[in-house]
Amino acid sequence: MTVVQNPKEASYDGMPQSAIATGMIDLVLPIADIPDAIARYVQVRPRLSQPGEDAQVDADDQQSMQRIFTLLRTRTGRDFSRYKRSTILRRITRRMRLRNVEKIDEYLEVLQQHPDEVTTLADDMLITVTNFFRDPLVFERLEKHIIPELLKHKTAEDDFRVWSVGCATGEEPYSLAMLLIEATAHLDSPPRLQVFASDMHEQSLAKARSGIYTGDIQSDVNPQRLKRFFHQENGGFRIRDEVRELVVFVPHNLLGDPPFSKLDLIACRNVMIYLQRDVQRDVIDLFHYALLPDGGLVLGTSETIDASVLFRADDKKLAIYRRRDVPAPETRLPVFPLSHRARRVTHQYETQVSPPTKYRTLHHSIAESYGPPSVLITPEDKAVYLAELAGRFLNLPGGEITQNIFKLAREELRMELRAVVHDARKHETVQHNRAISITREGKPHQVVMSAYPVLGGDHDGFVLLVFDERENSEPRGARRGSQNDENNEPQGASRGFQNDGESQDDEPAASGSRLTASTESARAD
């Protein structure tokens, strides 16, 4: 428990204000109230099992626990049901002591009556403590061996992509960005550098984006890097734009959101130790999918990959691994929650859910049938999977990172895009927009967008958006209409698609003007 004197009664409020600014303070109290608060905290004895791998919860408490998980999911969008039981019990026990309650059903009442406590508990589940160049030997290995090896065959035509998972307040991704800047400074033809940094804790991400650090970072950052990559500001240090411009901070749930892809390096340190063992295996599968061949994976030094066919150890002591180029049959696809609507409770902390891997499977199956660049869109209009060339029709807007397709689309496409997607869902048939002129790479192009609705099964309401583009010629299709209008038909659109669970190499069944995803095949996936 951390307690700070109320700055309003302090003669000099700088120290308490600085402590509060860390976001790690539990109580802010007048001096006179602090002794009683400490005494109550020590005296409260929550009636929960002692945290441990085999800790059990009785039936009544188990029901309360499940309701707590539901509250957390509903109000914060975070699902902690696949975290280790010991972690969950430890965090809940701490909050119960701070709230001076000893029974879990009493704490449940506190959560129901005080929405801010739900947010506080959810934040307490996350680890937000980190520092620059944490575990110096790990960063030394990355600097001298891993990054130079991964850069060997990169040119100015290539991207070098890094993902920092569970980035907290940003020290790790900024540290990686510094290494990349240093490593590419002497290259004649350096690749484009991109560092994606993700976390579920919005407050930590906000601090990371600001790039201002007030702690004693001199103990973690050597004088040369401190001089090159920081400048002093307001009693602290701010990351220079050279580094900040490389890093994109985005809210992301590792166990639910689609991963980044085509990555050269992933750093996910001290995240998996809080997850159940079967979930850890799923995360490793996810990382294997996201990485390029021979890509690097850095875990926490207390984490390991045991007997994995997907990765080989580069330095097991430092928990650094390299991706194996394993044939497809050896790759087990990860299974994570698809959406809250699809959940149903099965037992104590588990939920049976639709895997986001289906995004990939569904998209690949459809895209192979239709060919042109495409985007898979959820019923909430989120772009969850893109074909390789679909990015030419999208822009990344400024501000908060978004998945909304109508915000991502090029401005000249947005109005027609919204109409064609709306009509496809409304009429449950394939819809095509009128031809739109765009300029790409200095040349005029004509684009027709086709929206293929997915009907039935777990993916009802999804839409496959297909871009049919031609350079300096009349496009196919000049108005929005149904699939039966042959003159308005983009190439390949004469077939429907049925997700029947068969191999992707099988011929899709002709199903008229809609895509049908069967519930049974979704379960089989």
C-alpha positions as CSV (number, residue, x, y, z in Angstrom):
1,M,0.0,0.0,0.0
2,T,1.3,3.4,-0.9
3,V,0.1,6.5,0.9
4,V,0.8,10.2,0.1
5,Q,0.1,13.3,2.2
6,N,-2.6,15.5,0.7
7,P,-0.7,18.2,-1.3
8,K,-3.2,20.8,-0.2
9,E,-1.9,20.7,3.4
10,A,1.8,20.3,2.6
11,S,4.1,23.2,3.1
12,Y,5.8,22.2,-0.1
13,D,3.7,20.2,-2.4
14,G,6.3,19.2,-4.9
15,M,7.2,15.8,-3.4
16,P,3.6,14.5,-2.9
17,Q,2.6,15.9,-6.4
18,S,5.5,14.0,-8.0
19,A,4.5,10.8,-6.2
20,I,0.8,11.1,-7.3
21,A,2.0,11.8,-10.9
22,T,3.5,8.3,-11.0
23,G,-0.1,6.8,-11.0
24,M,1.1,4.2,-8.4
25,I,-0.4,5.8,-5.2
26,D,-3.3,4.0,-3.4
27,L,-4.3,6.7,-0.9
28,V,-4.0,10.5,-0.7
29,L,-4.8,11.5,2.9
30,P,-4.2,14.3,5.4
31,I,-1.4,13.5,7.7
32,A,-3.8,12.9,10.7
33,D,-5.6,10.1,8.8
34,I,-2.6,8.2,7.6
35,P,-1.9,6.2,10.9
36,D,-5.5,4.9,11.0
37,A,-5.4,3.9,7.3
38,I,-2.2,1.9,7.9
39,A,-3.7,0.2,11.0
40,R,-6.9,-0.8,9.1
41,Y,-4.9,-2.2,6.2
42,V,-2.8,-4.4,8.5
43,Q,-5.8,-5.6,10.5
44,V,-8.1,-6.6,7.6
45,R,-7.8,-10.3,6.8
46,P,-9.6,-11.1,3.5
47,R,-11.2,-14.6,3.6
48,L,-9.7,-15.9,0.4
49,S,-7.4,-18.8,-0.3
50,Q,-3.8,-18.0,-0.1
51,P,-2.4,-17.2,-3.5
52,G,-0.8,-20.2,-5.2
53,E,-1.1,-22.4,-8.2
54,D,-3.4,-24.8,-6.4
55,A,-5.5,-22.2,-4.6
56,Q,-9.1,-23.2,-4.5
57,V,-12.2,-21.0,-4.1
58,D,-15.4,-22.4,-2.6
59,A,-18.6,-22.5,-4.6
60,D,-20.1,-19.2,-3.3
61,D,-16.9,-17.3,-3.7
62,Q,-16.4,-18.8,-7.1
63,Q,-19.7,-17.3,-8.2
64,S,-18.7,-13.9,-6.9
65,M,-15.4,-14.2,-8.8
66,Q,-17.2,-14.9,-12.0
67,R,-19.4,-11.9,-11.5
68,I,-16.2,-9.8,-10.9
69,F,-14.8,-11.0,-14.2
70,T,-18.1,-10.0,-15.9
71,L,-17.9,-6.5,-14.4
72,L,-14.4,-6.1,-15.5
73,R,-15.2,-7.2,-19.1
74,T,-18.3,-5.1,-19.3
75,R,-16.9,-1.9,-17.9
76,T,-13.3,-2.0,-19.1
77,G,-13.3,-4.4,-22.1
78,R,-10.6,-6.5,-20.4
79,D,-10.9,-10.2,-19.9
80,F,-8.7,-11.5,-17.0
81,S,-10.3,-15.0,-16.9
82,R,-7.1,-16.5,-18.5
83,Y,-4.7,-15.0,-16.1
84,K,-3.1,-17.2,-13.5
85,R,-5.3,-17.9,-10.5
86,S,-2.6,-16.8,-8.1
87,T,-2.2,-13.4,-9.8
88,I,-6.0,-12.8,-9.7
89,L,-6.4,-13.7,-6.1
90,R,-3.4,-11.7,-5.1
91,R,-4.7,-8.5,-6.8
92,I,-8.2,-8.9,-5.5
93,T,-6.9,-9.6,-1.9
94,R,-4.9,-6.3,-2.1
95,R,-8.0,-4.3,-3.2
96,M,-10.1,-5.9,-0.5
97,R,-7.6,-4.8,2.2
98,L,-7.6,-1.3,0.8
99,R,-11.4,-1.2,0.9
100,N,-11.5,-2.7,4.4
101,V,-13.6,-5.7,3.4
102,E,-13.0,-9.4,4.3
103,K,-15.6,-11.2,2.2
104,I,-15.5,-11.4,-1.5
105,D,-19.3,-10.9,-1.8
106,E,-18.8,-7.6,0.1
107,Y,-16.1,-6.6,-2.3
108,L,-18.4,-7.4,-5.2
109,E,-20.9,-4.9,-3.7
110,V,-18.2,-2.3,-3.6
111,L,-17.5,-2.9,-7.3
112,Q,-21.2,-2.7,-8.2
113,Q,-21.7,0.6,-6.2
114,H,-18.4,2.3,-7.2
115,P,-17.6,2.1,-10.9
116,D,-14.2,3.7,-10.3
117,E,-13.2,0.7,-8.2
118,V,-13.8,-1.6,-11.2
119,T,-11.3,0.5,-13.2
120,T,-8.8,0.6,-10.4
121,L,-9.0,-3.2,-10.0
122,A,-8.5,-3.7,-13.7
123,D,-5.5,-1.4,-13.7
124,D,-4.1,-3.2,-10.6
125,M,-4.1,-6.4,-12.6
126,L,-1.7,-4.9,-15.1
127,I,2.0,-4.5,-14.4
128,T,3.0,-0.9,-15.3
129,V,6.6,-0.8,-13.8
130,T,9.5,-0.8,-16.2
131,N,12.7,1.1,-17.0
132,F,15.0,1.9,-19.9
133,F,17.3,-0.9,-21.0
134,R,16.0,-3.2,-18.3
135,D,18.2,-6.3,-18.0
136,P,21.3,-4.8,-19.6
137,L,22.7,-8.1,-20.8
138,V,19.6,-8.7,-22.8
139,F,19.9,-5.3,-24.6
140,E,23.7,-5.9,-25.1
141,R,22.9,-9.2,-26.9
142,L,20.3,-7.4,-29.0
143,E,22.7,-4.6,-29.8
144,K,25.7,-6.7,-30.7
145,H,24.2,-9.8,-32.3
146,I,20.4,-10.0,-32.8
147,I,19.6,-6.7,-34.5
148,P,22.8,-6.7,-36.7
149,E,21.9,-10.2,-37.9
150,L,18.3,-9.2,-38.7
151,L,19.4,-6.1,-40.6
152,K,21.9,-8.0,-42.8
153,H,19.6,-8.4,-45.8
154,K,17.5,-5.3,-45.4
155,T,17.7,-2.4,-47.8
156,A,15.9,1.0,-48.2
157,E,13.1,-0.9,-50.0
158,D,12.4,-2.9,-46.9
159,D,10.7,-2.3,-43.5
160,F,12.2,-3.4,-40.2
161,R,9.2,-3.9,-37.8
162,V,9.4,-4.4,-34.1
163,W,6.5,-5.1,-31.6
164,S,6.9,-4.3,-27.9
165,V,4.1,-6.2,-26.1
166,G,2.9,-4.9,-22.7
167,C,5.0,-1.7,-23.2
168,A,3.7,0.0,-20.0
169,T,5.0,3.6,-19.9
170,G,7.2,3.2,-23.0
171,E,10.7,2.7,-21.7
172,E,11.2,-0.6,-23.5
173,P,10.0,0.4,-27.0
174,Y,12.0,3.7,-26.8
175,S,15.1,1.6,-25.8
176,L,14.6,-0.6,-28.8
177,A,14.2,2.4,-31.1
178,M,17.5,3.8,-29.8
179,L,19.2,0.5,-30.7
180,L,17.7,0.6,-34.2
181,I,18.8,4.2,-34.8
182,E,22.3,3.3,-33.7
183,A,22.5,0.1,-35.7
184,T,21.3,1.7,-39.0
185,A,23.3,4.9,-38.7
186,H,26.3,3.4,-40.5
187,L,24.3,1.5,-43.2
188,D,24.4,2.8,-46.8
189,S,20.9,1.8,-47.5
190,P,19.0,1.5,-44.2
191,P,15.4,0.1,-44.1
192,R,12.4,2.0,-42.9
193,L,12.1,1.5,-39.1
194,Q,8.8,0.9,-37.3
195,V,8.3,0.1,-33.6
196,F,4.8,-0.8,-32.5
197,A,4.2,-0.6,-28.7
198,S,1.0,-2.0,-27.2
199,D,-0.6,-2.2,-23.8
200,M,-4.1,-2.3,-22.2
201,H,-3.4,0.4,-19.7
202,E,-4.5,3.8,-21.2
203,Q,-2.8,5.9,-18.5
204,S,0.5,4.2,-19.2
205,L,0.2,4.7,-22.9
206,A,-0.6,8.4,-22.4
207,K,2.6,8.8,-20.4
208,A,4.5,6.9,-23.0
209,R,3.3,9.1,-25.8
210,S,4.3,12.2,-23.9
211,G,7.9,10.9,-23.8
212,I,8.7,12.7,-20.5
213,Y,10.4,10.9,-17.7
214,T,11.1,12.4,-14.3
215,G,12.8,9.5,-12.5
216,D,16.5,8.8,-12.1
217,I,16.9,7.5,-15.7
218,Q,20.6,8.4,-15.6
219,S,21.2,5.1,-13.8
220,D,19.7,3.2,-16.8
221,V,20.7,5.3,-19.8
222,N,24.4,5.8,-20.4
223,P,25.7,9.4,-20.8
224,Q,26.2,9.1,-24.6
225,R,22.6,8.0,-25.2
226,L,21.2,10.5,-22.6
227,K,22.9,13.3,-24.6
228,R,21.9,12.1,-28.0
229,F,18.3,10.9,-27.4
230,F,17.0,13.1,-24.6
231,H,16.8,16.8,-23.6
232,Q,16.1,18.1,-20.2
233,E,12.7,19.6,-19.5
234,N,10.8,20.6,-16.3
235,G,13.1,18.7,-14.0
236,G,13.0,15.6,-16.1
237,F,14.0,14.2,-19.5
238,R,12.0,14.2,-22.8
239,I,12.7,11.7,-25.6
240,R,13.8,13.6,-28.7
241,D,11.5,13.5,-31.8
242,E,14.1,11.3,-33.7
243,V,13.1,8.5,-31.4
244,R,9.4,9.3,-30.7
245,E,8.6,9.4,-34.4
246,L,9.6,5.7,-34.8
247,V,7.3,4.5,-32.1
248,V,3.5,4.1,-32.4
249,F,1.7,3.4,-29.1
250,V,-1.6,1.6,-29.4
251,P,-4.1,0.1,-27.0
252,H,-4.1,-3.6,-27.7
253,N,-5.2,-6.8,-25.9
254,L,-2.8,-9.6,-26.6
255,L,-5.5,-12.2,-25.9
256,G,-8.2,-10.7,-28.0
257,D,-7.0,-8.3,-30.7
258,P,-5.5,-9.3,-34.1
259,P,-1.7,-9.2,-33.9
260,F,0.7,-7.1,-35.9
261,S,2.4,-9.1,-38.7
262,K,5.5,-9.4,-40.8
263,L,7.6,-8.5,-37.8
264,D,11.4,-8.8,-37.5
265,L,11.5,-8.7,-33.7
266,I,9.0,-9.1,-30.8
267,A,9.7,-8.2,-27.2
268,C,7.2,-9.6,-24.7
269,R,8.9,-9.6,-21.4
270,N,7.3,-10.5,-18.1
271,V,3.8,-10.8,-19.5
272,M,3.4,-14.5,-19.9
273,I,4.3,-15.3,-16.3
274,Y,0.9,-13.9,-15.4
275,L,-1.0,-16.1,-17.9
276,Q,-2.2,-19.7,-17.6
277,R,0.1,-22.3,-19.1
278,D,-2.2,-23.2,-22.0
279,V,-2.6,-19.5,-22.8
280,Q,1.2,-19.2,-22.9
281,R,1.3,-21.8,-25.6
282,D,-1.3,-19.9,-27.6
283,V,0.7,-16.7,-27.3
284,I,3.8,-18.5,-28.6
285,D,1.8,-19.7,-31.6
286,L,0.6,-16.2,-32.1
287,F,4.1,-14.8,-32.1
288,H,5.3,-17.5,-34.6
289,Y,2.5,-16.4,-36.9
290,A,3.4,-12.7,-36.5
291,L,7.2,-13.0,-37.1
292,L,9.0,-13.3,-40.4
293,P,11.3,-16.3,-40.9
294,D,14.2,-16.3,-38.4
295,G,12.6,-13.3,-36.6
296,G,13.6,-12.7,-33.0
297,L,11.6,-13.2,-29.9
298,V,12.6,-11.7,-26.5
299,L,10.9,-12.9,-23.4
300,G,11.4,-12.1,-19.7
301,T,14.5,-13.8,-18.2
302,S,12.2,-15.8,-15.9
303,E,10.1,-17.0,-18.9
304,T,11.0,-19.8,-21.3
305,I,9.8,-21.8,-24.3
306,D,10.0,-25.5,-23.5
307,A,10.6,-28.0,-26.3
308,S,9.0,-25.8,-28.9
309,V,9.1,-26.8,-32.6
310,L,8.3,-23.2,-33.5
311,F,11.4,-21.4,-32.0
312,R,15.0,-22.2,-31.4
313,A,17.0,-20.8,-28.5
314,D,19.5,-18.1,-29.4
315,D,20.4,-17.5,-25.8
316,K,18.2,-19.5,-23.4
317,K,19.6,-17.8,-20.3
318,L,18.6,-14.4,-21.6
319,A,15.3,-15.8,-23.0
320,I,16.1,-14.8,-26.6
321,Y,14.7,-17.0,-29.4
322,R,14.6,-17.2,-33.2
323,R,11.6,-18.3,-35.3
324,R,11.9,-21.6,-37.0
325,D,10.5,-21.8,-40.5
326,V,8.1,-24.7,-39.6
327,P,5.9,-26.3,-42.3
328,A,2.3,-25.4,-41.9
329,P,1.1,-28.7,-40.5
330,E,3.3,-28.2,-37.5
331,T,1.8,-24.8,-36.7
332,R,-1.0,-24.9,-34.1
333,L,-3.2,-21.9,-34.6
334,P,-3.8,-19.7,-31.4
335,V,-7.3,-19.6,-29.9
336,F,-8.3,-16.3,-28.3
337,P,-11.6,-14.5,-27.7
338,L,-13.3,-13.1,-30.8
339,S,-15.9,-10.8,-29.3
340,H,-17.8,-10.4,-26.0
341,R,-21.0,-11.4,-27.8
342,A,-19.7,-14.9,-28.6
343,R,-18.7,-15.8,-25.0
344,R,-20.5,-18.4,-22.9
345,V,-19.3,-19.5,-19.4
346,T,-17.9,-23.0,-19.1
347,H,-16.2,-23.3,-15.7
348,Q,-14.4,-21.4,-13.0
349,Y,-12.2,-18.9,-14.9
350,E,-12.6,-20.1,-18.4
351,T,-14.8,-19.0,-21.3
352,Q,-15.5,-20.8,-24.5
353,V,-15.1,-18.3,-27.3
354,S,-14.7,-18.0,-31.0
355,P,-11.0,-17.7,-32.0
356,P,-9.7,-14.6,-33.8
357,T,-7.7,-17.1,-35.8
358,K,-11.0,-17.5,-37.7
359,Y,-10.4,-13.9,-39.0
360,R,-7.3,-15.2,-40.8
361,T,-8.9,-18.5,-41.9
362,L,-12.1,-16.8,-43.1
363,H,-10.2,-14.0,-44.9
364,H,-7.8,-16.4,-46.6
365,S,-10.6,-18.6,-47.9
366,I,-12.6,-15.7,-49.3
367,A,-9.6,-13.8,-50.7
368,E,-8.3,-16.8,-52.6
369,S,-11.6,-17.0,-54.4
370,Y,-11.8,-13.3,-55.4
371,G,-8.2,-12.3,-55.9
372,P,-8.2,-8.4,-55.8
373,P,-7.0,-6.6,-52.6
374,S,-9.5,-6.9,-49.8
375,V,-10.3,-6.1,-46.2
376,L,-12.4,-8.1,-43.7
377,I,-14.7,-5.9,-41.7
378,T,-16.6,-6.8,-38.4
379,P,-20.2,-6.0,-37.7
380,E,-18.8,-3.0,-35.7
381,D,-17.0,-1.8,-38.9
382,K,-13.5,-2.7,-37.6
383,A,-10.9,-3.8,-40.1
384,V,-9.6,-7.0,-38.6
385,Y,-7.6,-8.4,-41.6
386,L,-6.1,-6.9,-44.7
387,A,-4.8,-8.6,-47.9
388,E,-1.2,-7.7,-48.7
389,L,-2.0,-4.9,-51.2
390,A,-5.1,-3.4,-49.5
391,G,-3.0,-0.8,-47.7
392,R,-2.9,1.3,-50.9
393,F,-6.5,2.2,-50.4
394,L,-6.1,3.1,-46.7
395,N,-4.4,5.9,-44.7
396,L,-3.4,6.0,-41.1
397,P,-5.0,9.1,-39.7
398,G,-3.4,11.3,-37.0
399,G,-4.4,10.9,-33.3
400,E,-5.4,7.7,-31.6
401,I,-4.9,4.5,-33.6
402,T,-8.2,3.3,-35.0
403,Q,-9.5,0.1,-36.7
404,N,-12.6,1.8,-38.0
405,I,-12.7,1.2,-41.8
406,F,-14.4,4.5,-42.5
407,K,-11.7,6.4,-40.8
408,L,-8.9,4.3,-42.3
409,A,-10.1,4.6,-45.9
410,R,-8.7,7.2,-48.3
411,E,-10.8,10.3,-48.1
412,E,-12.0,10.1,-51.7
413,L,-13.4,6.6,-51.0
414,R,-15.1,7.1,-47.7
415,M,-18.6,8.3,-48.8
416,E,-19.1,5.5,-51.3
417,L,-17.5,3.0,-49.0
418,R,-20.0,3.7,-46.3
419,A,-22.9,3.4,-48.7
420,V,-21.8,0.1,-50.3
421,V,-21.2,-1.6,-46.9
422,H,-24.5,-0.4,-45.6
423,D,-26.4,-1.6,-48.7
424,A,-24.6,-5.0,-48.6
425,R,-25.8,-5.6,-45.0
426,K,-29.3,-4.2,-45.6
427,H,-30.0,-6.2,-48.8
428,E,-27.9,-9.2,-47.8
429,T,-26.4,-9.3,-51.3
430,V,-23.1,-8.3,-52.9
431,Q,-23.1,-4.5,-53.7
432,H,-20.8,-2.6,-56.0
433,N,-20.2,1.2,-55.9
434,R,-19.8,3.5,-58.8
435,A,-16.3,4.0,-60.2
436,I,-14.2,6.4,-58.2
437,S,-11.1,8.2,-59.6
438,I,-8.0,8.3,-57.4
439,T,-4.4,9.3,-58.0
440,R,-1.8,6.8,-56.8
441,E,1.9,7.1,-57.4
442,G,1.2,10.0,-59.7
443,K,-1.1,8.1,-62.0
444,P,-4.9,8.2,-62.3
445,H,-6.7,5.0,-61.3
446,Q,-10.3,3.9,-61.3
447,V,-11.6,1.9,-58.3
448,V,-14.8,-0.1,-57.9
449,M,-15.5,-1.4,-54.3
450,S,-17.5,-4.5,-53.8
451,A,-19.0,-5.5,-50.4
452,Y,-19.7,-9.2,-49.8
453,P,-21.9,-9.8,-46.8
454,V,-21.2,-12.9,-44.6
455,L,-24.5,-14.3,-43.4
456,G,-25.1,-16.9,-40.7
457,G,-22.9,-18.6,-38.2
458,D,-20.4,-16.9,-35.8
459,H,-19.4,-14.4,-38.5
460,D,-22.9,-13.0,-39.4
461,G,-22.6,-9.3,-40.1
462,F,-19.0,-9.5,-41.3
463,V,-18.3,-7.9,-44.7
464,L,-15.5,-8.7,-47.2
465,L,-14.6,-5.4,-49.0
466,V,-12.9,-6.0,-52.3
467,F,-11.1,-3.3,-54.3
468,D,-11.1,-3.6,-58.1
469,E,-8.6,-1.2,-59.6
470,R,-7.6,-0.3,-63.1
471,E,-5.1,2.2,-64.4
472,N,-6.1,4.5,-67.3
473,S,-9.1,2.5,-68.4
474,E,-12.8,2.3,-67.9
475,P,-13.6,0.4,-64.7
476,R,-16.0,-2.5,-64.6
477,G,-19.2,-1.3,-63.0
478,A,-20.5,2.2,-63.0
479,R,-23.2,2.1,-60.4
480,R,-24.1,0.2,-57.2
481,G,-26.2,-2.8,-57.9
482,S,-26.7,-6.5,-57.1
483,Q,-24.5,-9.3,-58.1
484,N,-26.9,-10.4,-60.9
485,D,-26.0,-7.4,-63.0
486,E,-23.3,-8.9,-65.1
487,N,-22.1,-5.6,-66.6
488,N,-21.5,-4.3,-63.1
489,E,-19.4,-7.3,-61.9
490,P,-15.8,-7.0,-60.7
491,Q,-13.7,-10.0,-61.8
492,G,-14.4,-13.2,-59.8
493,A,-17.6,-11.9,-58.3
494,S,-19.9,-14.3,-60.1
495,R,-19.4,-16.8,-57.2
496,G,-20.6,-16.7,-53.7
497,F,-18.7,-18.2,-50.8
498,Q,-19.6,-20.9,-48.3
499,N,-17.4,-21.6,-45.4
500,D,-18.1,-25.3,-45.1
501,G,-15.0,-26.2,-43.1
502,E,-13.2,-27.9,-46.0
503,S,-9.6,-27.2,-47.2
504,Q,-8.9,-23.7,-48.5
505,D,-7.8,-25.4,-51.8
506,D,-11.3,-26.8,-52.4
507,E,-13.6,-25.0,-54.8
508,P,-16.1,-22.7,-53.1
509,A,-19.7,-23.6,-53.6
510,A,-21.7,-21.3,-55.8
511,S,-24.2,-19.7,-53.4
512,G,-25.7,-16.9,-55.3
513,S,-25.1,-13.4,-54.0
514,R,-24.0,-13.9,-50.5
515,L,-21.3,-15.5,-48.3
516,T,-22.4,-18.1,-45.9
517,A,-20.4,-19.1,-42.9
518,S,-21.7,-22.2,-41.2
519,T,-21.8,-22.4,-37.4
520,E,-20.6,-26.0,-37.5
521,S,-17.5,-25.1,-39.5
522,A,-16.8,-22.2,-37.1
523,R,-16.8,-24.7,-34.2
524,A,-14.6,-27.0,-36.1
525,D,-12.1,-24.2,-36.6
